[in-house]
Amino acid sequence: MKSIRLSILATTLGLCLAAQVWAGAPTDQARRYTDQVLKVLGDPALKEAERRTAVRKVAEQMFDMSETAKRALGRHWQSRTPSEREEFTRLFADLLENTYLSKIGLYSGERVSYVGESIDGDFAIVRAKILRRQGAEVPVEARMLRRGDRWYIYDLSVEGISLINNYRSQFNAIIQKSSYEQLVQRLRASREVSLNNR
């Protein structure tokens, strides 16, 4: 149950700290996109499929998927060929979409309050709280990377649990027990199941 709750919160945070955050103060810029995404999530006229499509467009611009995938694979990334890295990035992006975007129907009016940021060169951390309707506050962080004149999210942390660290430990365990190829097979199988269920 906690993992489902964290999934929903990570989805809300990721989407609310959303996309195309142009260079400058990350929090100020993220706030503008928060309104855009929350408008989509809260629009009763949109069917769930339409809402998911609209949010997916924002999410595609929001994440630096190659950086996220690289960090999630950890030390195993270095030994991968360029084509293996490309496939892994694509499969990992599909996994994130199926895990998180599929839960946007569970959005129930959460809001985001920004509480601070820190910038260190091309890296930034935006700290916020998700305000639940029941009054609970959940601490979250978005780790961001600047590429050119844009900021991208590469990791989310909810209640101190990092998205990347969570996946890295799972992926490492699979590779240690079997192989990188077995991990890729599982990701491919997961992708096929999700495509068949759409």
Stockholm file with secondary structure:
# STOCKHOLM 1.0

chainA/1-198         MKSIRLSILATTLGLCLAAQVWAGAPTDQARRYTDQVLKVLGDPALKEAERRTAVRKVAEQMFDMSETAKRALGRHWQSRTPSEREEFTRLFADLLENTYLSKIGLYSGERVSYVGESIDGDFAIVRAKILRRQGAEVPVEARMLRRGDRWYIYDLSVEGISLINNYRSQFNAIIQKSSYEQLVQRLRASREVSLNNR
#=GR chainA/1-198 SS CHHHHHHHHHHHHHHHTCSCEESSCHHHHHHHHHHHHHHHHTCTTSCHHHHHHHHHHHHHHHBCHHHHHHHHHGGGGTTSCHHHHHHHHHHHHHHHHHHHGGGGGGCCSCEEEEEEEEEETTEEEEEEEEECTTSCEEEEEEEEEEETTEEEEEEEEETTEEHHHHHHHHHHHHHHHSCHHHHHHHHHHHHHHHHHTC
#=GC SS_cons         CHHHHHHHHHHHHHHHTCSCEESSCHHHHHHHHHHHHHHHHTCTTSCHHHHHHHHHHHHHHHBCHHHHHHHHHGGGGTTSCHHHHHHHHHHHHHHHHHHHGGGGGGCCSCEEEEEEEEEETTEEEEEEEEECTTSCEEEEEEEEEEETTEEEEEEEEETTEEHHHHHHHHHHHHHHHSCHHHHHHHHHHHHHHHHHTC
//
